[in-house]
Amino acid sequence: MPEIPYSHLTIDGRSVLGVGPEIAVVNPATEAEIARIASASVDQVDEAVRAAARAFDDPSWSDPAFRAKTLRRFADLIEENRDVLMDALISEMGTPVNLTSNHVLTPATYLRWFADQALRDRSVELGANATFSGVSRIVYRPVGVVAAISAFNYPLLIGVSKPAAALAIGCTVVLLSSPQAPMAVNMLGSLIRQAGFPPGVFNVIAGGAEVGRALTEHPGVGKVTFTGSVDVGRKVMEQAAKGLRSVVLELGGKSAAIMLPGVDYKKYAFQLHARYARNAGQGCGSPTRILVEESRYEEFCAASREIYARLKVGDPRQPDTILGPVITSAQRDRIEAKIQAAVDRGGEIIAGGGRPDIERGWFLNPTLVGRLTNDDPLAREELFGPVSVVLTYRDIDEAIAITNDSDLGLKTYLFGDRVQCMALCGRLRVGTVQINGGSPLRPDAPMTGYKHSGVGSEWGEDGLREFVRPQHIDIAFG
């Protein structure tokens, strides 16, 4: 592996080896073990949180200009080392090299936006009170130490953007990587030191459930932010609640894509199917329920089969590969079992399915399944694989009802006339609506989930305010 250390943790500004259990890192494209990383111990979690608490009280980090400068330098270093970081991501999670922008360059863009936000004065002058006996001012204070827990599917995007918001506002951070993808996140430690973060401001640790629990329950933590599954998010919330600390949770999705009446299927078919296929379907916002007019079902199926021929599965280091492997063999087995169970219940494989002819690696062909209802488990459960379900509707009211009939509410995709799409947005119980494909991720827009898809917001001004508490300053006259 490259010149940036990936086996060391970063605690209190120092590069240290973990003394907890080892994490075996296996390349999902080759099935070869590529590293063993010692996780943090519970004592090292305590050390990291205490270091972050000391750094929070250090006046140097309370200087907005210094915070902005440091975050910008961190962004520059990520860009300068993009090839090394992406190489680690390809090796540990099998993501295709053509997603370098999403995985490495977008985090740098987010850092620069958050750096600018560090310079904003968010205080509010309320003026005189009702009796004209005094004036009031509202200022916003950082919550303190933030525990940020990343996920394996976008380790750097999540592992950078979570801390970026907290750091910009003046908090300090302990970042815990996913045990399924710790290498690239650990590599951030070297860049953190080069960027000039004061010791303890930004700590990076690795570990499994025991380490996560020690972090979320630590009395020195003021806020917990987590990205992952609904089930684990529920546990994180329960653990944080023991200390009456609040959480930001970005959880699962079962996003619907409504193909409005009369829409040209061929115009949007590639971006629709590539959206849930990329990153091997390991994305919470993927359109994994596709709603089409009942009378045009076969037309949509035909258009989809044409596109599936272009969804190349294979070596993630090849620039034309769209789908690499899923993260583990157990995950592949789980996805295949869910698809087969749906077929046994009467579903049909419209396109794709099965495994590609590749000797090693946990590869799956993308799969499009039809002839199911929205009550079927395949239409309700987040698979985290390159699988989508085609559902039919008779009119737009039924399409909206099907879309909203889910425990999850992260995104909805609308394809069709823009004016008609805009008119439907208010009826959708989701945090994000993307019309005709939308645009690339932007740091100034909030990511939030309705229902079981999350608590609180990430990114944008809403995401920044998750890490502050208001303080009322009441000044009497005379």
LINRAUR-V55086 format. One line per field, one symbol per residue. ss: DSSP state (H for helix, E for strand, L for the rest). phi: phi as a letter, one per 40 degrees, with the letter a starting at -180 (. if undefined). A space follows every 10 residues. Layout:
ss=???
phi=???
This chain:
ss=LLLLLLLEEE ELLEEEELLL LEEEEELLLL LLEEEEEELL LHHHHHHHHH HHHHHHLLHH HHLHHHHHHH HHHHHHHHHH LHHHHHHHHH HHHLLLHHHH HHHHHHHHHH HHHHHHHLLL LLLEEEEELL LLLEEEEEEE EELLEEEEEL LLLLHHHHHH HHHHHHHHHL LEEEEELLLL LLHHHHHHHH HHHHHLLLLL LEEEELLLHH HHHHHHLLLL LLEEEEELLH HHHHHHHHHH HLLLLEEEEE LLLLEEEEEL LLLLHHHHHH HHHHHHHHHH HLLLLLEEEE EEEHHHHHHH HHHHHHHHLL LLELLLLLLL LLELLLLLHH HHHHHHHHHH HHHHLLLEEE EELLLLLLLL LLLLLLEEEE LLLLLLHHHH LLLLLLEEEE EEELLHHHHH HHHHLLLEEL EEEEELLHHH HHHHHHHLLL LEEEELLLLL LLLLLLEELE ELLEELEELH HHHHHLLEEE EEEEEELL
phi=.ccccbcbcb bfgbcbccbc dcbcbbcccb gccbabbccc ccccddcccc cccccccccc cccdcccccc cccccccccc bcccccdccc ccbgccccbd cccbccdccc dcccdccccc cccbccgccc cfbabbbbbb bcchcbcbbc bccbdcdccb cccdccccch cbbbbbcccc accccdcddc cccccgccdg cbbbbbibcc cccccccccc ccabbbbicc cccccccccc ccbfbcbbbb bcabccbccc dgcccccbcc ccccccccff gcacccccbb bbcdcbdccc cccccccdcc ccbidccccc cbbccccacc ccdccccccc ccccchcbcc agggbccbcb hccbccbbbb gbbcccdccb cccgacbbbc bbbcaccccc ccdccacbac bbbbbidccc ccccdccbca cbbbbfhgbc dbccbcbabc fccibgbbgg ccccccbbbc bcbbbccg
